[in-house]
């Protein structure tokens, strides 16, 4: 049964639009033809890149007797055949450098072109990285195409310290959709992209708006969920409906109770941390775990351990906003603080079962865990976390 939005678009385009997903926040409210703007989208050219990507999807692999690893993943509408993949080593390589993909989804990898790469060592691990363009079947609302190109990056990582770890292939999308339209007299750049990477555009994905001469704003980190409204200058808009192919969207005005500035401040989860008092001092971190542990024992203090990596965004945010705040600096004087690079100190990562970054630990002088937090921790919570160490640790 058609929704009102589907009927509206069908009447405008004279096409069925059977794959439309109605996603507006006020989904029960009818969409007015007078105010609805139908946007024709297309796959963005390779020259345009988004400045963010979702967490990589995982493909579990099984290893055959000859060392070849095989797996499969789904991409496209319900009922689409899975995509088979096979990873192997060339005769001259000691690491994975070949990837076969079942581009035509016929279940046969023998007739496919094999992608190759030059494995590289990064952070103590061997990375094998590939790029591919996969055809994703669609029902084109404009009635011309039966598939669209879906560009992805794929990578396989081998850890010499964990040679028996279950093998996995990871991948993330590069493709997204763009289009233009006129909204309130402004030539507007529209971007729609995937978050859950299933090859189907729906309410779980993302979108952004920007004036055409400022389209880089829409390619940055300003994307919002498709079922959330977006801003164009001082006006707010909804995607009322979007085609599963990503080739069509219906945009309508949204009546926000807040101004853009008020809403952005309200949604800024780091606003309190940005406003924290700073006098220029920072937490005095050591960078040698054994040394820090020895000092903590001598001074009968708790050991505050911050496990981080150089690629961890929240870690860098804490360095800039949390460890520079006066309240945190004062609280940290009651502990011995040390930073540990998780990519380098793999033995400590394993010892303390670190599964994400940043991870903060409080350890007593015997190494007993007194506190743990995973993920970004703001000024108030970090101060409270460190406040547990205000009393000296008694020795046995």
N, C-alpha and C positions, 0 to 999 in steps of 0.2 A: 504494500500500500504506500502510495506516495505521501511524503510530507508536504506541507504548504510550500516550503522553500523549493522543493523539487519541482512542484507544479509551476512556481513562479519562473524558475530558470528555464524549464522546458518551454514555457510560453514565449520567453524572450528569444531562445535559441532555436526553437522548433526541433529539438533533439530530445531523446528520452531521458538522459541524465540519471540512469538507474543506479549509478555507483555513488551518487551524492550522499555525503554524510552530513546531517544537520548538526552543527556544533556550537551555535551561538549561545552565550551565557543565558540569555532569555529565550531558550529553545522553544517555549510554548507560544511566544509572541509571533504574530504573523509578520512576514517580511513584505514591506511595501515596495511595489514596483517603482514607485516614485523615487525611493531612496536607495534601492539596491543597485550596486555596481558589479557587473559580471566581468571578471578579469580572466583573460586568456593567458595561461602560463606555458612556459617551455623549459626544457632542461637547460640550465645555465651553461654557457661556454666554458671550456677548460681554463680559459684565462681568468675567470672569476673564481675566487676561493673564499669560502667561509673562514672566519677567524676562530672557529671553535668546532669541535666534533664530539659526538657522544662517546661514552665508554665503549671500547671495542667489544664486539660480539665474539663468542667463543665457539669453536668447532672442535668437538672431541674427536680424537684420532685413534685408530687401532693400527698396530704395527704388524706387518707380515714377516715371514721368515727371511725375506731378502732385504729387510730394513725399510721397505716402502710403507709410508703411513697414509691411511685413507680415512675420509670422513665425508660428511655431507651437511648442508644447511638449506633452509628454506628462504625464498625471496620471491615475493609476488603475491597475487590474489590467492584466496583459498582454492585449493585444487591444483595449484601449480606444481609441477614435478620438482623434486629437490635437486640441488646442484651438487654433484659429486666433485670431490677434490682429491688429489694424490700428491704427496710430497716425497721427494727422493734426492739422492746424491748422485752427481755425475761421477764418472770414473776417476777424475783428477781431483775431486773435492773431498775434503774430510767432513764437510758439513752440508746441510740441506741447501741446495741451490737450484732445484727444479720444482715447478708447480704445474700440474695438469689440472685444468678445470673443464667440467662438462658444460661448455657454453650452450650447446643445443639441447641439453637436458634429455638426451636419449639413453642415458644410463651407460654409455660407452666412453671411456676415457682414451681408448686407443686411437681414435680418429681426431683427437684434439691437438691444437698447437700447444707446446709446452713452454711456459714462461720460465725465464732463468734470471738469476741474480748473483751478485758478488757478496757472500756473507761477510758481515763486519762485526768486530768486537766492540761492544759498548757496555760500560759499567760492569765489566767482568763476565758478560754473557755474549753469546753469538747470535746475532740477529740476521734473519733471512727475510728480506722485504720485497714485496711484489706489488704491482699495480695492474688492474684489469678493468675491462668494461663489459658488463654483463647485460644481455637483453632481458628486460622484465616485461612479461605479457600484460597488456592493459586493454580495457575497452575505452577507446578514445572518445570523449564526449563530442569532439569535433568530427568524428567519423572517418579519420584518415589512417591513423597508425594502429598497428596491432601490438607493438612493443616499443619501449623507450630504452635508451642507453642508461645504465646504472653504473657509474664509476666507483670503484672501491680500492682501498689499500688493504693488503693482507700481510701479515708477518708471523713468523715462527721464531721462537726464542729458545735456545738451548743453554741451560745453566750447567757448566762443568762441575759445580759443587753439588748439584742434584741430578745426576745423570739418569736416575731411575724414575724421575717425576713423570706423571702421566702426560703424554704429548698433547699439545693443543695448538691449533691455528687460530689466530685472532684476525678480525677484520673490522673496518669502519668505512662508512660511506663518504664519498667525495661529491657525488652528484646532489644537486638541489634544483629548485624551480624558481624562475623569476618571470616577472611580467610588469607591464606599466598600465596605468589608468589615470583618470582625472578624478580627484577627490576634493570637493569644496574649492574648485578652481586651481588646484595644485597638481602639476604633473608628478605622479607618484610612482616610486619603485616598490614593487611587492616581492617579497621573498618567502617561499615555503620550503621547509626541509624536514627530514626525518630525524626523530629522536630514538625511536625503538628499532629502526632499521629492519623492517619486514617487507619493504618494497610496496607498501600500501600507505597512502596518506590518510590520516584520520585524526581524531581529537588528541591522540597521544603524541602528536608531532608538534612542529613549531612554525612560527611565522614572524615577519617584521615588516614595518613600513618605514619609508624615508622619502623626503623630497628627491626628485630625480637627480638634482645636482649635488646631493649629499648621500648617494646610495651606499657608500662605504659604511654608513651608520647601520644599515640593515644587514650588512655582511659581518658586523662585529658581534659583540656579546649582548646585544639588546633584544634578542629573540624572546618571544613569549610562547606559551602553550597555545595551540590553535583554538582551544576553547576559552582563551583569555583575550581581552581586548588589547589593542596596541595604539600607540599615539602617533599622530602626524602633526607636528607643530603643537598647537593647543587643542586639536580635535582628536577624539577617541573613536576607534572603529572596531567592529567585530568581523571575524569571518563567520558569516551565517551558515555557510555550507561550503564544502570542498569536495571535489571529485576524487575518488580513490586513486586515480592515475596521477594526481598532482597537476593536471593540465588545466584545471578550471577552479576558480574560487568566486564566491559571492560575498561581497563586502558591504556592510551596512553601518551607519553611524551608531555610536554607543553613547548613552547619556551617563557620563561619570558624575558621581556626587562630589568628586575632588578635582582640583586642578592637577595638571600634569606634575608640577613641582611638589604639591602636597602628597600625591600618590607615590612618587618616586622616593620621597623622604620616608613615607610610611613603610615602603617595601624594602628599604635599605637595611638589611640585617646587620650591617657593620656600622651603622650610624653612631651607635653608642661608643664603639671602639675608636672610631675616627675622632670623636669629641673628647676622648680621655685626656687628662692633664699630662703634659710631657715637659720635662725640664732639660732634656738632652741626654740623660743617662740611659743606659740599656742594661739588660740582664747580662751578668758576666759569665758567659758560657766557656767551659773548658772543651777541648776536643779530643781528649784521651781518656777513654773510659776507665782503664786501670788506674791511671793517676787520680782521676776524680773519685773513684771508689776508695782509694787509699786515704785521700784527704778527708773524705766524709767520715771514715772510721776514726781518724785521728781527732777530728773536731767534734765527733759524736753528733753529726748532723745527718738528716735524710739526704739521699742522693736523688736529684731531679734529673731524669733522663728524657731527652727529646729526640726520638727517632724520626729522621727526616730523609729526604732525597733531594737532589738538585732539580728534579722535574716535578716536584710536588707544589702545586699552586697554593693550597691552604697553608703549607709550611712557610712560604714566602709572605703570605698575608700576616701570619702570626709574627714573623720577624719584624714586619713594618708597623703593625698596629698594636700588638700585645706586649712583646718584650721591650717595647720602648715606653710603655705607659708607667707613670710614676708608681701607681699602686702595685703593679706587678714587680717592678724593680725592687720596691721596698720589701715585698713578701719573699722575693727570691734570696734576700740576704740571709734568710734562715736555713737555706739549703746549699748544697754544692751542686751546681748546675753543669750538665755536660750535654753536648749535642753528638749524636751518633748518626753517621751516614749509612742508611740501610743497604745501599748498593755496595758499600765497601766492607762493612763489618757484618758479614753474613753469618758468622758464628754467633754474634749477639742477637741477631734477628731470630735465629733458630732457638737460641737459649731462652729468649723471652717471648717466643711465639708471637712475633709481630706480623700482623696480617694486613695492615693498612697504614697510611701516612697522612698526617703526623700521628704518632702514638707517644703519649707522655706517661712516664712511670714515676712513682715515688718508691724508693727502696730504702729499707733500714740498713744499718751497718753490717748486717749479716746477709744482705741480698734479698730479704723477704719483701715481697711486693705489698706496699701499703696503699697504693692507689694507682688507677689506670684510666686514661681517657684516650679515645680514638677519634681523630678528626679535629677540625678547627675548634678551638676553645677560646672564647672571648675574654676580655679584660676582667670582668667581674668573676667569671667562673675560674679563670686561671689564678686569680688572687685567692679565691676560696680554696682551690686545690692546694696551693702552696701553704695556706694558713695551717694546714694539718701539721706542718713542720715547726711550728713556733716553739714547741717544747723540746728540749734536748732529748736525744735518744739515749736511753740508759743501756750500758753494756752489761753482758752477762758475767 
